[in-house]
Amino acid sequence: MVAGASVTSLADYAQPPWPAPAAPVATPVGIPVAIVSADPRIAASLRAKLNAAAGVRLIEDPSARAGIIVWAAPPSDPGELPVLPLDPAHHAGHEPPAVIALISDTTDPLPLLAAGVRGLLDTNVEIGRLRAAIIAVQLGLSVLDEDPADAIVAAWSPSRQAPANDHLTPREQQVLEHLAEGLSNRAIGQALGISAHTVKFHVDALLDKLGARSRTQVVVKAIRAGLLRL
């Protein structure tokens, strides 16, 4: 027994008056999430969705140690890197919140990925998918919604880099650059003077070498590793 330690035995509770139980300490529950939108209607809609989401705790002030920011990303000028809604002054000394960007189908996702967002979802995302994305990002994953019917969770984090391009052939590098432009296999084949079947062979090789599960993931990992310049 440690000298001076306070010990409570069952005998202490056998006869009244019984020791008063310690008062419970209230602790916030759920992933702290902040919403950022220039459109009050979008912000209100997102709050209504997330207020009913289990495991999510809304924070009104994004600077108040939010774990994740759900950002209704505005349109950006072509060729310009978007500015994420992060204030370095508020996040000095600790990890900044991860950003999930909500975008329209006309928004180019690549600059947002290059800027460091951890999730991309459609502006009209359903609450179930949004909640799942928040949980996935909180666990260190990245979420891409490349198809409205299929949200793809990519099991990689920004700290994990794709392999260096010294093992990519010149042709694979060319195919990679055209993939980043959103071209189909047929269009890439026409641009390079090869068949669509050959392009598919190179795309499969890129999927394998970069450890990706989709064409979008190939581009994302290549950007992270510096294999592509926007």
MDAnalysis code that builds the backbone (N, CA, C; Angstrom):
import MDAnalysis as mda
import numpy as np

u = mda.Universe.empty(690, n_residues=230, atom_resindex=np.repeat(np.arange(230), 3), trajectory=True)
u.add_TopologyAttr("name", ["N", "CA", "C"] * 230)
u.add_TopologyAttr("resid", np.arange(1, 231))
u.add_TopologyAttr("resname", ["MET", "VAL", "ALA", "GLY", "ALA", "SER", "VAL", "THR", "SER", "LEU", "ALA", "ASP", "TYR", "ALA", "GLN", "PRO", "PRO", "TRP", "PRO", "ALA", "PRO", "ALA", "ALA", "PRO", "VAL", "ALA", "THR", "PRO", "VAL", "GLY", "ILE", "PRO", "VAL", "ALA", "ILE", "VAL", "SER", "ALA", "ASP", "PRO", "ARG", "ILE", "ALA", "ALA", "SER", "LEU", "ARG", "ALA", "LYS", "LEU", "ASN", "ALA", "ALA", "ALA", "GLY", "VAL", "ARG", "LEU", "ILE", "GLU", "ASP", "PRO", "SER", "ALA", "ARG", "ALA", "GLY", "ILE", "ILE", "VAL", "TRP", "ALA", "ALA", "PRO", "PRO", "SER", "ASP", "PRO", "GLY", "GLU", "LEU", "PRO", "VAL", "LEU", "PRO", "LEU", "ASP", "PRO", "ALA", "HIS", "HIS", "ALA", "GLY", "HIS", "GLU", "PRO", "PRO", "ALA", "VAL", "ILE", "ALA", "LEU", "ILE", "SER", "ASP", "THR", "THR", "ASP", "PRO", "LEU", "PRO", "LEU", "LEU", "ALA", "ALA", "GLY", "VAL", "ARG", "GLY", "LEU", "LEU", "ASP", "THR", "ASN", "VAL", "GLU", "ILE", "GLY", "ARG", "LEU", "ARG", "ALA", "ALA", "ILE", "ILE", "ALA", "VAL", "GLN", "LEU", "GLY", "LEU", "SER", "VAL", "LEU", "ASP", "GLU", "ASP", "PRO", "ALA", "ASP", "ALA", "ILE", "VAL", "ALA", "ALA", "TRP", "SER", "PRO", "SER", "ARG", "GLN", "ALA", "PRO", "ALA", "ASN", "ASP", "HIS", "LEU", "THR", "PRO", "ARG", "GLU", "GLN", "GLN", "VAL", "LEU", "GLU", "HIS", "LEU", "ALA", "GLU", "GLY", "LEU", "SER", "ASN", "ARG", "ALA", "ILE", "GLY", "GLN", "ALA", "LEU", "GLY", "ILE", "SER", "ALA", "HIS", "THR", "VAL", "LYS", "PHE", "HIS", "VAL", "ASP", "ALA", "LEU", "LEU", "ASP", "LYS", "LEU", "GLY", "ALA", "ARG", "SER", "ARG", "THR", "GLN", "VAL", "VAL", "VAL", "LYS", "ALA", "ILE", "ARG", "ALA", "GLY", "LEU", "LEU", "ARG", "LEU"])
u.atoms.positions = np.array([
    [0.849, -1.197, 0.000],
    [0.000, 0.000, 0.000],
    [0.882, 1.243, 0.000],
    [0.508, 2.215, -0.758],
    [1.277, 3.448, -0.831],
    [0.935, 4.324, 0.356],
    [1.984, 4.825, 1.062],
    [1.773, 5.658, 2.242],
    [0.970, 6.887, 1.871],
    [-0.005, 7.195, 2.704],
    [-0.792, 8.404, 2.469],
    [-1.924, 8.227, 1.492],
    [-2.036, 7.018, 0.858],
    [-3.084, 6.819, -0.133],
    [-4.426, 6.654, 0.554],
    [-5.477, 7.150, -0.066],
    [-6.829, 7.029, 0.467],
    [-7.442, 5.746, -0.045],
    [-7.887, 4.889, 0.860],
    [-8.416, 3.589, 0.478],
    [-9.864, 3.493, 0.925],
    [-10.719, 3.040, 0.031],
    [-12.123, 2.822, 0.362],
    [-12.403, 1.335, 0.297],
    [-12.936, 0.767, 1.370],
    [-13.261, -0.656, 1.407],
    [-14.763, -0.836, 1.336],
    [-15.186, -2.097, 1.117],
    [-16.615, -2.375, 1.069],
    [-17.293, -2.056, 2.390],
    [-16.516, -2.138, 3.496],
    [-17.101, -1.838, 4.807],
    [-17.569, -0.397, 4.902],
    [-16.922, 0.473, 4.158],
    [-17.318, 1.882, 4.189],
    [-18.740, 2.082, 3.678],
    [-19.190, 1.137, 2.809],
    [-20.523, 1.257, 2.214],
    [-21.552, 0.369, 2.906],
    [-21.123, -0.383, 3.965],
    [-22.023, -1.337, 4.609],
    [-23.032, -0.660, 5.513],
    [-22.656, 0.426, 6.155],
    [-23.534, 1.109, 7.091],
    [-23.683, 2.579, 6.684],
    [-24.854, 3.130, 6.884],
    [-25.017, 4.569, 6.609],
    [-24.304, 5.379, 7.672],
    [-23.921, 6.614, 7.378],
    [-24.134, 7.279, 6.073],
    [-23.107, 6.823, 5.044],
    [-23.578, 6.527, 3.849],
    [-22.672, 6.063, 2.810],
    [-21.906, 7.232, 2.199],
    [-20.663, 6.990, 1.813],
    [-19.901, 8.060, 1.145],
    [-20.618, 8.518, -0.118],
    [-20.665, 9.792, -0.318],
    [-21.332, 10.333, -1.512],
    [-20.524, 9.994, -2.751],
    [-21.168, 9.481, -3.801],
    [-20.439, 9.172, -5.034],
    [-19.907, 10.441, -5.683],
    [-18.786, 10.268, -6.372],
    [-18.199, 11.417, -7.057],
    [-19.132, 11.900, -8.150],
    [-19.224, 13.185, -8.307],
    [-20.088, 13.757, -9.343],
    [-19.510, 13.450, -10.710],
    [-20.340, 13.003, -11.659],
    [-19.829, 12.711, -13.000],
    [-19.304, 13.968, -13.673],
    [-18.249, 13.764, -14.445],
    [-17.656, 14.875, -15.176],
    [-18.218, 14.881, -16.588],
    [-18.853, 15.965, -16.968],
    [-19.438, 16.066, -18.302],
    [-18.341, 16.308, -19.325],
    [-18.300, 15.453, -20.327],
    [-17.313, 15.605, -21.391],
    [-18.032, 15.666, -22.730],
    [-17.584, 16.519, -23.638],
    [-18.208, 16.584, -24.951],
    [-18.084, 15.251, -25.683],
    [-19.140, 14.864, -26.378],
    [-19.156, 13.599, -27.092],
    [-19.287, 13.880, -28.581],
    [-18.557, 13.122, -29.376],
    [-18.672, 13.238, -30.816],
    [-17.498, 13.956, -31.447],
    [-17.347, 13.751, -32.749],
    [-16.279, 14.394, -33.508],
    [-16.611, 15.878, -33.655],
    [-15.724, 16.775, -33.219],
    [-16.018, 18.210, -33.342],
    [-15.936, 18.665, -34.799],
    [-17.040, 19.140, -35.322],
    [-17.141, 19.513, -36.736],
    [-17.629, 20.952, -36.850],
    [-16.968, 21.722, -37.695],
    [-17.395, 23.090, -37.994],
    [-17.827, 23.175, -39.452],
    [-18.773, 24.037, -39.724],
    [-19.284, 24.234, -41.079],
    [-18.856, 25.605, -41.571],
    [-18.313, 25.640, -42.781],
    [-17.898, 26.907, -43.386],
    [-18.575, 27.037, -44.746],
    [-19.348, 28.090, -44.921],
    [-20.014, 28.344, -46.194],
    [-20.325, 29.823, -46.307],
    [-20.095, 30.367, -47.495],
    [-20.425, 31.767, -47.738],
    [-21.919, 31.956, -47.949],
    [-22.627, 30.852, -48.195],
    [-24.070, 30.901, -48.427],
    [-24.793, 30.463, -47.155],
    [-25.511, 31.358, -46.492],
    [-26.202, 31.001, -45.247],
    [-27.191, 29.854, -45.417],
    [-27.786, 29.733, -46.591],
    [-28.758, 28.664, -46.813],
    [-28.076, 27.307, -46.815],
    [-26.904, 27.242, -47.459],
    [-26.153, 25.987, -47.468],
    [-25.693, 25.643, -46.060],
    [-25.213, 26.649, -45.343],
    [-24.756, 26.419, -43.973],
    [-25.896, 25.901, -43.101],
    [-27.078, 26.489, -43.246],
    [-28.230, 26.059, -42.451],
    [-28.635, 24.634, -42.795],
    [-28.580, 24.298, -44.080],
    [-28.925, 22.946, -44.508],
    [-27.950, 21.921, -43.936],
    [-26.662, 22.258, -43.955],
    [-25.662, 21.341, -43.416],
    [-25.827, 21.175, -41.910],
    [-26.128, 22.259, -41.223],
    [-26.332, 22.168, -39.773],
    [-27.533, 21.280, -39.454],
    [-28.594, 21.434, -40.241],
    [-29.782, 20.611, -40.015],
    [-29.459, 19.132, -40.210],
    [-28.630, 18.839, -41.208],
    [-28.248, 17.450, -41.457],
    [-27.398, 16.903, -40.316],
    [-26.395, 17.669, -39.917],
    [-25.426, 17.163, -38.949],
    [-25.940, 17.207, -37.515],
    [-26.945, 18.024, -37.248],
    [-27.508, 18.062, -35.897],
    [-28.092, 16.712, -35.505],
    [-28.559, 15.973, -36.498],
    [-29.173, 14.675, -36.231],
    [-28.201, 13.517, -36.438],
    [-26.946, 13.818, -36.737],
    [-25.968, 12.763, -37.033],
    [-25.313, 12.270, -35.752],
    [-25.423, 10.983, -35.504],
    [-24.803, 10.396, -34.317],
    [-23.284, 10.459, -34.430],
    [-22.640, 10.763, -33.321],
    [-21.181, 10.785, -33.301],
    [-20.565, 12.061, -33.809],
    [-21.384, 13.065, -34.100],
    [-20.894, 14.350, -34.607],
    [-21.317, 15.455, -33.640],
    [-20.379, 16.329, -33.317],
    [-20.665, 17.462, -32.428],
    [-20.363, 18.758, -33.171],
    [-21.391, 19.544, -33.437],
    [-21.211, 20.779, -34.199],
    [-20.568, 21.869, -33.353],
    [-19.631, 22.571, -33.970],
    [-18.963, 23.708, -33.344],
    [-19.234, 24.934, -34.207],
    [-19.739, 25.975, -33.615],
    [-20.104, 27.165, -34.381],
    [-18.886, 27.908, -34.913],
    [-17.817, 27.962, -34.120],
    [-16.619, 28.710, -34.506],
    [-15.566, 27.746, -35.036],
    [-15.209, 27.820, -36.335],
    [-14.208, 26.914, -36.895],
    [-12.860, 26.990, -36.198],
    [-12.575, 28.112, -35.546],
    [-11.282, 28.255, -34.881],
    [-11.265, 27.597, -33.506],
    [-12.416, 27.096, -33.046],
    [-12.519, 26.545, -31.693],
    [-12.172, 25.055, -31.674],
    [-10.995, 24.743, -32.136],
    [-10.468, 23.379, -32.081],
    [-11.391, 22.359, -32.734],
    [-11.902, 22.682, -33.899],
    [-12.678, 21.702, -34.651],
    [-11.744, 20.621, -35.164],
    [-12.223, 19.382, -35.169],
    [-11.420, 18.299, -35.717],
    [-11.535, 18.236, -37.229],
    [-12.716, 18.591, -37.714],
    [-12.990, 18.535, -39.151],
    [-13.805, 19.761, -39.544],
    [-13.474, 20.321, -40.696],
    [-14.254, 21.416, -41.268],
    [-14.959, 20.904, -42.519],
    [-16.276, 21.038, -42.540],
    [-17.055, 20.741, -43.742],
    [-17.237, 22.061, -44.473],
    [-16.649, 22.139, -45.653],
    [-16.531, 23.410, -46.373],
    [-17.274, 23.357, -47.696],
    [-18.242, 24.225, -47.870],
    [-18.899, 24.382, -49.166],
    [-17.973, 25.215, -50.040],
    [-17.151, 24.542, -50.817],
    [-16.090, 25.218, -51.566],
    [-16.672, 26.092, -52.674],
    [-16.268, 27.363, -52.746],
    [-16.746, 28.241, -53.812],
    [-16.001, 27.947, -55.108],
    [-16.548, 28.374, -56.247],
    [-15.826, 28.199, -57.512],
    [-14.497, 28.943, -57.466],
    [-13.482, 28.353, -58.073],
    [-12.164, 28.993, -58.104],
    [-11.746, 29.234, -59.545],
    [-10.869, 30.196, -59.735],
    [-10.385, 30.499, -61.073],
    [-9.473, 29.383, -61.566],
    [-9.579, 29.026, -62.852],
    [-8.715, 27.979, -63.399],
    [-7.241, 28.310, -63.197],
    [-6.491, 27.314, -62.781],
    [-5.053, 27.494, -62.602],
    [-4.651, 28.030, -61.253],
    [-5.621, 28.438, -60.429],
    [-5.303, 28.970, -59.105],
    [-5.542, 27.909, -58.039],
    [-4.629, 27.829, -57.077],
    [-4.770, 26.881, -55.984],
    [-5.766, 27.444, -54.973],
    [-6.810, 26.699, -54.635],
    [-7.801, 27.207, -53.681],
    [-7.184, 27.476, -52.308],
    [-7.742, 28.435, -51.611],
    [-7.300, 28.749, -50.253],
    [-8.257, 28.070, -49.279],
    [-7.742, 27.121, -48.513],
    [-8.588, 26.389, -47.580],
    [-8.991, 27.290, -46.408],
    [-10.149, 27.018, -45.807],
    [-10.634, 27.862, -44.697],
    [-9.925, 27.543, -43.384],
    [-8.620, 27.715, -43.368],
    [-7.809, 27.441, -42.183],
    [-7.056, 28.704, -41.786],
    [-7.080, 29.037, -40.525],
    [-6.364, 30.203, -40.010],
    [-5.175, 29.714, -39.198],
    [-3.942, 29.838, -39.739],
    [-2.761, 29.338, -39.020],
    [-2.634, 29.898, -37.611],
    [-3.100, 31.125, -37.393],
    [-2.979, 31.731, -36.067],
    [-3.799, 30.979, -35.027],
    [-4.915, 30.387, -35.477],
    [-5.778, 29.675, -34.540],
    [-5.329, 28.236, -34.327],
    [-4.466, 27.725, -35.221],
    [-4.083, 26.323, -35.131],
    [-2.608, 26.154, -34.808],
    [-1.956, 27.216, -34.380],
    [-0.538, 27.132, -34.040],
    [-0.351, 26.202, -32.849],
    [0.618, 25.305, -32.980],
    [0.944, 24.415, -31.873],
    [0.172, 23.120, -31.853],
    [-0.804, 22.965, -32.740],
    [-1.516, 21.691, -32.795],
    [-1.978, 21.430, -34.222],
    [-2.402, 20.212, -34.441],
    [-2.783, 19.775, -35.783],
    [-4.006, 20.555, -36.267],
    [-3.926, 21.146, -37.476],
    [-5.095, 21.855, -38.003],
    [-6.199, 20.862, -38.351],
    [-7.425, 21.309, -38.399],
    [-8.516, 20.396, -38.745],
    [-8.417, 19.924, -40.184],
    [-8.919, 18.721, -40.421],
    [-9.009, 18.213, -41.784],
    [-10.199, 18.876, -42.472],
    [-10.095, 19.041, -43.779],
    [-11.146, 19.732, -44.533],
    [-11.826, 18.763, -45.492],
    [-13.138, 18.704, -45.409],
    [-13.953, 17.987, -46.387],
    [-14.645, 19.041, -47.241],
    [-14.360, 19.037, -48.533],
    [-14.930, 20.045, -49.435],
    [-16.168, 19.485, -50.130],
    [-17.208, 20.278, -50.162],
    [-18.421, 19.940, -50.900],
    [-18.408, 20.733, -52.197],
    [-18.490, 20.037, -53.319],
    [-18.324, 20.687, -54.618],
    [-19.456, 20.301, -55.561],
    [-19.639, 21.128, -56.590],
    [-20.624, 20.823, -57.624],
    [-19.967, 19.957, -58.689],
    [-20.788, 19.448, -59.607],
    [-20.242, 18.566, -60.637],
    [-19.434, 19.319, -61.687],
    [-19.408, 20.649, -61.624],
    [-18.607, 21.423, -62.574],
    [-17.281, 21.887, -61.971],
    [-17.049, 21.569, -60.706],
    [-15.821, 21.995, -60.031],
    [-14.688, 21.032, -60.331],
    [-13.525, 21.573, -60.659],
    [-12.342, 20.748, -60.879],
    [-11.809, 20.303, -59.516],
    [-11.783, 18.990, -59.236],
    [-11.361, 18.547, -57.904],
    [-9.857, 18.561, -57.688],
    [-9.071, 18.523, -58.761],
    [-7.626, 18.357, -58.607],
    [-6.953, 19.498, -57.843],
    [-7.275, 20.776, -58.128],
    [-6.651, 21.834, -57.317],
    [-6.993, 21.726, -55.833],
    [-8.208, 21.291, -55.529],
    [-8.592, 21.130, -54.123],
    [-7.779, 20.025, -53.461],
    [-7.584, 18.934, -54.188],
    [-6.777, 17.843, -53.648],
    [-5.339, 18.291, -53.455],
    [-4.837, 19.051, -54.412],
    [-3.466, 19.546, -54.290],
    [-3.328, 20.515, -53.123],
    [-4.403, 21.240, -52.813],
    [-4.363, 22.197, -51.706],
    [-4.400, 21.509, -50.352],
    [-4.808, 20.227, -50.343],
    [-4.752, 19.476, -49.095],
    [-6.073, 19.059, -48.487],
    [-7.189, 19.161, -49.232],
    [-8.445, 18.688, -48.656],
    [-8.376, 17.177, -48.482],
    [-9.058, 16.677, -47.479],
    [-9.033, 15.252, -47.178],
    [-10.284, 14.535, -47.664],
    [-11.258, 15.296, -48.135],
    [-12.466, 14.677, -48.635],
    [-13.124, 15.533, -49.688],
    [-13.730, 14.881, -50.674],
    [-14.473, 15.571, -51.726],
    [-15.825, 14.893, -51.861],
    [-16.885, 15.643, -51.657],
    [-18.231, 15.110, -51.771],
    [-19.091, 16.082, -52.563],
    [-20.185, 15.555, -53.123],
    [-21.118, 16.400, -53.848],
    [-21.832, 17.347, -52.885],
    [-22.143, 18.532, -53.378],
    [-22.806, 19.539, -52.543],
    [-24.101, 19.013, -51.934],
    [-24.819, 18.174, -52.677],
    [-26.100, 17.646, -52.207],
    [-25.950, 16.277, -51.547],
    [-24.820, 16.051, -50.902],
    [-24.551, 14.755, -50.283],
    [-25.615, 14.427, -49.233],
    [-25.981, 13.144, -49.172],
    [-26.940, 12.697, -48.172],
    [-26.265, 12.623, -46.806],
    [-27.054, 12.732, -45.756],
    [-26.515, 12.782, -44.409],
    [-25.729, 11.516, -44.056],
    [-26.206, 10.356, -44.502],
    [-25.500, 9.117, -44.186],
    [-24.102, 9.092, -44.765],
    [-23.988, 9.551, -45.995],
    [-22.676, 9.575, -46.639],
    [-21.776, 10.636, -46.017],
    [-22.345, 11.780, -45.687],
    [-21.548, 12.842, -45.067],
    [-21.024, 12.385, -43.705],
    [-21.875, 11.749, -42.923],
    [-21.446, 11.252, -41.614],
    [-20.350, 10.204, -41.780],
    [-20.519, 9.290, -42.736],
    [-19.502, 8.265, -42.964],
    [-18.177, 8.894, -43.378],
    [-18.251, 9.947, -44.195],
    [-17.029, 10.623, -44.627],
    [-16.330, 11.294, -43.450],
    [-17.097, 11.907, -42.566],
    [-16.513, 12.562, -41.388],
    [-15.788, 11.540, -40.521],
    [-16.419, 10.398, -40.310],
    [-15.796, 9.357, -39.489],
    [-14.536, 8.832, -40.158],
    [-14.592, 8.608, -41.482],
    [-13.435, 8.088, -42.204],
    [-12.264, 9.060, -42.138],
    [-12.532, 10.333, -42.349],
    [-11.466, 11.339, -42.299],
    [-10.902, 11.444, -40.886],
    [-11.761, 11.351, -39.887],
    [-11.292, 11.388, -38.501],
    [-10.344, 10.220, -38.209],
    [-10.549, 9.094, -38.890],
    [-9.697, 7.920, -38.711],
    [-8.412, 8.002, -39.530],
    [-8.233, 9.095, -40.268],
    [-7.008, 9.276, -41.024],
    [-7.098, 8.887, -42.476],
    [-8.294, 8.581, -42.951],
    [-8.475, 8.217, -44.349],
    [-8.841, 9.453, -45.166],
    [-8.862, 9.269, -46.477],
    [-9.317, 10.328, -47.374],
    [-10.506, 9.802, -48.152],
    [-11.441, 10.669, -48.460],
    [-12.691, 10.253, -49.077],
    [-12.885, 10.974, -50.400],
    [-13.140, 10.191, -51.436],
    [-13.387, 10.749, -52.762],
    [-14.744, 10.276, -53.243],
    [-15.553, 11.184, -53.701],
    [-16.866, 10.851, -54.240],
    [-16.807, 11.079, -55.734],
    [-16.175, 10.132, -56.428],
    [-15.984, 10.332, -57.867],
    [-17.220, 9.961, -58.665],
    [-18.137, 9.246, -58.055],
    [-19.356, 8.847, -58.728],
    [-20.513, 9.100, -57.763],
    [-21.581, 9.761, -58.216],
    [-22.682, 10.049, -57.299],
    [-23.267, 8.807, -56.645],
    [-23.086, 7.645, -57.258],
    [-23.657, 6.422, -56.703],
    [-22.665, 5.625, -55.884],
    [-21.436, 6.086, -55.764],
    [-20.427, 5.259, -55.093],
    [-19.351, 6.115, -54.467],
    [-19.440, 6.344, -53.167],
    [-18.396, 7.081, -52.453],
    [-17.243, 6.140, -52.190],
    [-16.064, 6.504, -52.627],
    [-14.888, 5.654, -52.486],
    [-14.049, 6.159, -51.335],
    [-13.793, 5.319, -50.370],
    [-12.922, 5.675, -49.263],
    [-11.533, 5.158, -49.585],
    [-10.591, 6.055, -49.733],
    [-9.219, 5.688, -50.077],
    [-8.416, 5.501, -48.806],
    [-7.907, 4.311, -48.601],
    [-7.208, 3.994, -47.346],
    [-5.763, 4.465, -47.387],
    [-5.597, 5.773, -47.433],
    [-4.259, 6.356, -47.378],
    [-4.390, 7.715, -46.728],
    [-3.329, 8.178, -46.156],
    [-3.336, 9.485, -45.508],
    [-2.363, 10.394, -46.232],
    [-2.470, 11.729, -46.067],
    [-1.565, 12.645, -46.753],
    [-0.102, 12.405, -46.444],
    [0.197, 11.803, -45.290],
    [1.596, 11.576, -44.928],
    [2.197, 10.406, -45.681],
    [1.331, 9.572, -46.273],
    [1.836, 8.430, -47.020],
    [2.010, 8.835, -48.474],
    [3.223, 8.801, -48.930],
    [3.524, 9.244, -50.280],
    [3.520, 8.067, -51.249],
    [3.140, 8.338, -52.479],
    [3.242, 7.318, -53.513],
    [4.705, 7.128, -53.879],
    [5.046, 6.004, -54.506],
    [6.435, 5.765, -54.871],
    [6.960, 6.825, -55.825],
    [8.255, 6.994, -55.834],
    [8.880, 7.956, -56.747],
    [8.671, 7.502, -58.181],
    [8.761, 8.453, -59.114],
    [8.441, 8.117, -60.495],
    [9.603, 7.492, -61.251],
    [10.676, 7.081, -60.531],
    [11.790, 6.485, -61.261],
    [11.441, 5.096, -61.776],
    [10.317, 4.529, -61.311],
    [9.934, 3.223, -61.818],
    [8.790, 3.326, -62.824],
    [8.359, 4.555, -63.149],
    [7.369, 4.745, -64.199],
    [8.077, 4.880, -65.534],
    [7.557, 4.176, -66.513],
    [8.137, 4.310, -67.844],
    [7.707, 5.649, -68.446],
    [8.427, 6.130, -69.456],
    [8.015, 7.385, -70.105],
    [6.576, 7.335, -70.610],
    [6.163, 6.183, -71.152],
    [4.798, 6.064, -71.651],
    [3.789, 6.122, -70.503],
    [4.112, 5.478, -69.384],
    [3.219, 5.535, -68.226],
    [3.081, 6.961, -67.710],
    [4.173, 7.708, -67.749],
    [4.118, 9.103, -67.317],
    [3.209, 9.910, -68.240],
    [3.279, 9.626, -69.546],
    [2.410, 10.324, -70.493],
    [0.942, 9.995, -70.232],
    [0.667, 8.712, -70.021],
    [-0.709, 8.298, -69.736],
    [-1.196, 8.945, -68.440],
    [-0.325, 8.996, -67.449],
    [-0.676, 9.624, -66.171],
    [-1.073, 11.084, -66.366],
    [-0.311, 11.804, -67.162],
    [-0.604, 13.220, -67.391],
    [-1.947, 13.406, -68.092],
    [-2.262, 12.501, -69.015],
    [-3.559, 12.598, -69.692],
    [-4.701, 12.179, -68.764],
    [-4.444, 11.225, -67.874],
    [-5.455, 10.860, -66.883],
    [-5.827, 12.067, -66.032],
    [-4.824, 12.856, -65.686],
    [-5.061, 14.044, -64.863],
    [-5.930, 15.062, -65.591],
    [-5.959, 14.986, -66.917],
    [-6.802, 15.886, -67.705],
    [-8.227, 15.358, -67.827],
    [-8.463, 14.150, -67.284],
    [-9.799, 13.570, -67.317],
    [-10.153, 12.887, -68.619],
    [-9.139, 12.555, -69.432],
    [-9.403, 11.929, -70.725],
    [-9.745, 10.454, -70.565],
    [-10.568, 9.948, -71.475],
    [-10.892, 8.528, -71.506],
    [-9.744, 7.752, -72.135],
    [-9.791, 6.424, -72.029],
    [-8.749, 5.601, -72.646],
    [-8.683, 5.842, -74.152],
    [-9.853, 5.973, -74.774],
    [-9.882, 6.194, -76.223],
    [-9.228, 7.529, -76.578],
    [-9.552, 8.577, -75.819],
    [-8.978, 9.897, -76.094],
    [-7.474, 9.907, -75.837],
    [-7.037, 9.214, -74.798],
    [-5.597, 9.131, -74.524],
    [-4.895, 8.397, -75.648],
    [-5.515, 7.325, -76.120],
    [-4.924, 6.572, -77.223],
    [-4.782, 7.412, -78.479],
    [-5.801, 8.220, -78.771],
    [-5.728, 9.092, -79.942],
    [-4.628, 10.134, -79.783],
    [-4.466, 10.650, -78.564],
    [-3.441, 11.669, -78.324],
    [-2.036, 11.097, -78.440],
    [-1.868, 9.838, -78.048],
    [-0.531, 9.228, -78.040],
    [-0.278, 8.333, -79.245],
    [-1.301, 8.131, -80.071],
    [-1.118, 7.288, -81.247],
    [-1.033, 5.812, -80.917],
    [-1.735, 5.384, -79.866],
    [-1.754, 3.973, -79.487],
    [-3.209, 3.552, -79.312],
    [-3.441, 2.246, -79.186],
    [-4.806, 1.757, -79.071],
    [-5.336, 1.958, -77.653],
    [-6.673, 1.972, -77.547],
    [-7.297, 2.086, -76.229],
    [-6.943, 0.886, -75.359],
    [-6.766, -0.278, -75.979],
    [-6.372, -1.473, -75.232],
    [-4.992, -1.289, -74.609],
    [-4.078, -0.699, -75.365],
    [-2.733, -0.445, -74.830],
    [-2.787, 0.579, -73.705],
    [-3.642, 1.579, -73.861],
    [-3.801, 2.568, -72.793],
    [-4.290, 1.886, -71.521],
    [-5.249, 0.974, -71.661],
    [-5.763, 0.261, -70.489],
    [-4.649, -0.523, -69.803],
    [-3.768, -1.093, -70.591],
    [-2.629, -1.820, -70.024],
    [-1.778, -0.882, -69.161],
    [-1.515, 0.319, -69.679],
    [-0.700, 1.278, -68.924],
    [-1.448, 1.794, -67.691],
    [-2.759, 1.992, -67.812],
    [-3.549, 2.434, -66.658],
    [-3.512, 1.375, -65.558],
    [-3.652, 0.105, -65.953],
    [-3.579, -0.978, -64.967],
    [-2.217, -1.000, -64.282],
    [-1.165, -0.725, -65.049],
    [0.180, -0.688, -64.470],
    [0.303, 0.459, -63.467],
    [-0.302, 1.607, -63.791],
    [-0.272, 2.744, -62.868],
    [-1.045, 2.441, -61.585],
    [-2.192, 1.795, -61.736],
    [-2.970, 1.404, -60.559],
    [-2.139, 0.532, -59.629],
    [-1.415, -0.403, -60.226],
    [-0.608, -1.326, -59.428],
    [0.594, -0.621, -58.800],
    [1.303, 0.170, -59.577],
    [2.533, 0.799, -59.084],
    [2.261, 1.866, -58.029],
    [1.141, 2.565, -58.169],
    [0.831, 3.620, -57.213],
    [-0.070, 3.136, -56.082],
    [-0.425, 1.858, -56.118],
    [-1.253, 1.325, -55.040],
    [-2.630, 1.947, -55.000],
    [-3.207, 2.200, -56.175],
    [-4.505, 2.875, -56.256],
    [-5.590, 1.892, -56.667],
    [-6.836, 2.287, -56.390],
    [-7.970, 1.435, -56.731],
    [-8.888, 2.051, -57.777],
    [-8.564, 3.241, -58.228],
    [-9.361, 3.891, -59.259],
    [-8.489, 4.894, -59.996],
    [-8.976, 5.354, -61.124],
    [-8.239, 6.355, -61.901],
    [-8.074, 7.639, -61.100],
    [-9.113, 8.004, -60.350],
    [-9.023, 9.209, -59.529],
    [-7.940, 9.075, -58.473],
    [-7.861, 7.914, -57.838],
    [-6.829, 7.706, -56.827],
    [-5.433, 7.758, -57.430],
    [-5.283, 7.269, -58.655],
    [-3.988, 7.364, -59.337],
    [-3.556, 8.822, -59.412],
    [-4.464, 9.683, -59.847],
    [-4.140, 11.104, -59.995],
    [-3.850, 11.737, -58.639],
    [-4.673, 11.410, -57.639],
    [-4.486, 11.987, -56.307],
    [-3.126, 11.609, -55.742],
    [-2.790, 10.324, -55.816],
    [-1.509, 9.874, -55.260],
    [-0.338, 10.459, -56.045],
    [-0.514, 10.605, -57.348],
    [0.553, 11.194, -58.155],
    [0.781, 12.653, -57.774],
    [-0.298, 13.382, -57.507],
    [-0.169, 14.777, -57.067],
    [0.549, 14.843, -55.735],
    [0.148, 13.982, -54.806],
    [0.769, 13.971, -53.483],
    [2.262, 13.690, -53.563],
    [2.652, 12.838, -54.506],
    [4.057, 12.454, -54.632],
    [4.848, 13.405, -55.521],
    [4.190, 14.411, -56.082],
    [4.896, 15.351, -56.939],
    [5.125, 14.846, -58.348],
    [4.355, 13.836, -58.759],
    [4.517, 13.296, -60.111],
    [3.757, 14.108, -61.150],
    [2.852, 14.956, -60.688],
    [2.077, 15.789, -61.602],
    [2.153, 17.237, -61.149],
    [2.202, 18.127, -62.101],
    [2.171, 19.561, -61.815],
    [0.878, 20.131, -62.355],
    [0.149, 20.831, -61.513],
    [-1.127, 21.413, -61.938],
    [-0.905, 22.715, -62.685],
])
